Amino acid sequence: MSNKPYTIITSEITVDGKLTLYRGASSKELMTFMDVEAYKYLHQIRAKVDAIMVGCETVRTDNPSLTVRYVEGKNPIRIIPCGSGNIPLDANIFSKDSETWILTTPKMPEDVRKAIESKGHKVFLFQKEKLDFKEIWEFLYKKGIRSILVEGGSNVNWQLVKNNLVDEVRLIHIPVIVGGEDIPTLVGGEGFKALSKLLHLRLRSHFVRGRQLITEWEVVKDKKA
């Protein structure tokens, strides 16, 4: 798929691969272990991309701003896939710092759509019962989005991995172990369940920012390479 935005998944992640303390908890709790240098790294990426995406579950749980604050730079367009339309109207993503696009289905109540648009943001309606991420990525490219940073959650990450839409994965490693079986990891969903289907990565770089190890991975497009 060539006509798609260049896609980077970025996340903080514990040594045992967890994103939160428990299912339903905000990832901001674990991010308290990140120091300023790690935040600067994350916000440097935000400042370089056209758009930033999180799922609506992340909006409901974390209430992120998705803006550039720790470095100088422009705020990317905030893009939220939310098929149900269940998104709080007082969320930080509806601030005037940047434009927000909500991608949804006919399930979104009309009054919610009007309320979002009255705040100066955009709602794009897709006609399928569930959002199709291949269709979304083609749509974003046609809208002029050439690069996008995806900061989760795990189900959005799975949609991108499953549909081979990812170009890079960048991880900020938090030196703690959470444990637990039913806790979100970097990629959720049903999983591939076969070696032949796995997404292969190549380590491009690793370094330390503050107290955090950071690893940067490229998706291997040609498994024979």
N, C-alpha and C positions, 0 to 999 in steps of 0.2 A: 504494500500500500504506500504509494509515493506521495500522494497529495494529502499529507497529514502534518500537523505540527510536530516539530522535534520535541520529544516528551521525556521529561526527567521526573522520576519518582524520588522524593527526598523524605526522610523520616528520622526521628530520634528512635533508638531501639536499644533495649537492654541486652546484656550479655546472653540471656536465654531467649532473645527474640521477641520480647513482649513490648506492646505499645502503651499499655495502661496497667494500673494496679489490679483491676478487676473489670469484668464486662460492664459497661455503662459508666465507668469512671472517666474523668477527663484526662487526656494525655498531658495536660499542663502540670499535673501533680509530679510526674516523673521529670518533666522539663525543668523543675526547680534545681535538678542536679547539673544542668547545663550552665556553663559560665558565659561571660560576655563574648569571648572569642568565638565560641560555637554559634552564638546567636548572630554575630557579625557574618560568619560564613554562610548561614542560612539566608540572611537578608541580602547578601551579595548576589546570591542566585536569584532571589525574587526581583532584584533591581534590573536583572539582565534579560528577563523573559517578557513576552507579550502578555501572558495570562497566568493565573494561578487557580488551581482547582482543589476543592475538598468536597466530600459528599455531604448531604444534608444531615446525616446522623452526626457527623463531626461538627457541623454548625450547631446542632441542638445540644451536644454534649460539651464542646469546648468553647463555643462562642468566640471563634478567632476573628481578628481584624483583617488578616491577610494583606497587610501593608508593609512598606519598607520603612523601618524606624532606626535600626542600629547602624546603618550606613547611609551615605547620600545616594539618591537615585529615585527614579520614577516608581509610582505604584502601578503594578500590573492590573489588568482587568480581572475581576474576581468572577469565576465561573463555577456555578453550583448545579450539578445534576440532581434533580429531586423529582422523581416520577410521581410521587404521591402528592406533592405540593404542600407537605407538612413541614413548614419552615416558619420559625418565629419572626414576626414582623419587627420586633425590637432588636433583632440580632445585629452584632457589630458590622457584619458584611453590608449592611444597608446605610453605613455612614457615607458622608459626601467626599471621603478621601479618594475614592476611585469608583469607577462604574462597575456595577454588578450585573451579570447575566444569569438568570435562572432558567435552566433547561428542564422542561417538564412534559407531562402528558395531559390528556383531557381529565384526569383525576383531580387536577388542581382546582379548588373552588374559585369561582369567578371573582368573589370579593377579595380573595387573597391576591389574585393577579392584579386587580385594579389598585389595591393598596400598595403593592410593590412598585407598579408603574407611577403611582402618584408621588413616590419618593425619588423619582428620576432614574430608576433602574429599568432593566429590560427583562421581559419574559418571552421565551421562545418555546412554542408548543410543537411537540413531536407527536405524530398521530398513532404510533404503535402503543400497545398496552404497557409495554416495558421499554425503557430507554435502551437504545441500541448504540453501544459505544463506537462501533465502526462508523455508523451514520453520524454520530456526534463529531467524531474527529474530522470527517470529510466536511461537515458543516462549519466547524471552526476554521478550517483551512480556507474555505471559500469566504469567510468573514474577515480574512486577513491575519488570523492568528498563525504565526510561524513557529513559535516556541511556547511551551507550557510547562509549568512546574506543578506537579501533583503531590499534595501533602496528606493524602489518605482520604478516608480510612481504608481498612483492610479490604473491604468489599469492592470499593472503587479500584484499588490496586489490582485485585483479581480480574476485574473486567478488562483492564488494560493489558495485563500479562496474558490472559486467556486469548485475547484478540490480537496479540503480537503488535501492540501499539507503543511499546516502551523502547526508548533508545538508551537511557542511562538510569542507573540506580545509585543514589548517593546517601550514605548512612552516617548518622552521628551516633556513635556508640556510647551508651551510658553505662558506667562500670558498676552495675547492680544486677542482682538476680531476683526476679519476682516469683517465679514458680506458678503452678496452677495449670489446669487442663483446659478450662473454658475461658481463656483470656485472649483477646485479639493479638494476632501476630502481624508481621508486615503485610502478608498477603493472605486473605481469607478465601471465601468461596468453597467450591467442592473439590478443588485441587485436580491435578492432571491424572494421577493414579497409574501412570505408565512412563517408563524411562524414555520411550521414544518421543513423548510429547513435552518433556521438560523444557523450560526456557533456560538457555545457557548464557552465562555471564563470563566476562574476562576482567580481572582486576587491572584497572588502569593506574590507580594511584592510592597511596595511603599515607597519612600524616597526622600530626597531633595539633589541635587548636585548643589552647588552654589545657584543660584536663581530659578533653575528649579525643579519642581516636576517631578519625574520619576515613571511610573507605569509599572510593568511587569506582563504579563498575560499568562496563560497556556491555550492551546486549550483543551476543554473537549472532550475526545474521547468517553467516555461513558456518555451519557446525564442522565442516571439514578444514576450516582455516586454523 
